[in-house]
Amino acid sequence: MDTIVVALLNGLIYGLLLFMISSGLTLIFGMMGILNFAHASFYMLGAYLAFAATRIFGFWGGIVFGTLGVALIGLLCERTLLRHVRRHGHVQELLLTFGLSFAFEELVKVFFGPYAVSYPVPESLRFAAFSIGAVQYPFFRVLIGATAIAMFAAIFCLLRFTRIGLVVRAAVLNPDMVRALGYNVSAIFSGMFAVGAGLAGLAGAMGGAYYTTNPNMATELGVIVFVVVVVGGLGSLSGALIASLVIGVLVNAVVYVDTTFGDLLAKVGVVSAETARTLLNVPIANTAGVLPFLLMLLVLMIRPQGIAGDERV
């Protein structure tokens, strides 16, 4: 029972980390319509910038530096590059951001090397938040989850209950009308892009300390983040949160399943024991990386608009 609870908690925290990354992509891709293939690279840059700044500003200063630094990088990318190709369509956006993802990865390798760097959680935060049987659950992992929840609440309230949020949502739905009212729509979109990048940077600054900071971070999570946005529903923060939690729990739960497809099918009488031992002797745990895509396929077949449908924010 303790193992099940720990697996569930690990899945929830991993899902909340996915939400921290995908929330920014929800704003950029779901609301602005920008196909930012380099979004996961902002997650990687947040981890590396925080790692570099930790030596000067300390751990918390490094997290702030990583978040704001990535937000600034995102702002520069939007104003100097993406703004000039948006008018040409999504193909050009995709090609540009695809190239940016490679450029960021190579820059990280040039400055920090091709291997993982030592960016650990500080000793002051290495203590147990609570105990589950004999397992001491790390406080920093709980902190990551709490930060993601606070991020969701802050963005939701900002976009739903403030004048800034009203203008942003209006600019997404009818930019010409907002422009006619005297607002700078280009500046609004630049700000949204910077905020989205900064959210990914915050996820990297915190997630990189607990997991691993290496040049493959963007590749490992890049496609899954797009899956989260599609499954949750384009432009829906609540949908992204639900999809992130579902994917996180599924991926972590399967890892703890100690059986094979053959054994499972043999128990229900679909195949013989001999076939189970020879042709289908594949551990179910090996499917963890495929589950998010199977879930996306299932959602697209049943509900193409995603879990939250056409709901914005």
Secondary structure as UniProt FT lines:
FT   HELIX           2..25
FT   HELIX           26..31
FT   TURN            37..38
FT   HELIX           39..77
FT   HELIX           78..82
FT   HELIX           83..85
FT   HELIX           86..88
FT   HELIX           90..112
FT   HELIX           123..125
FT   STRAND          128..132
FT   TURN            133..134
FT   STRAND          135..138
FT   HELIX           139..161
FT   HELIX           163..173
FT   HELIX           175..180
FT   TURN            181..182
FT   HELIX           185..210
FT   TURN            215..216
FT   HELIX           217..232
FT   TURN            234..235
FT   HELIX           237..255
FT   HELIX           261..267
FT   TURN            268..269
FT   HELIX           273..278
FT   HELIX           284..287
FT   TURN            288..290
FT   HELIX           291..302
FT   TURN            304..305
FT   TURN            307..310
//
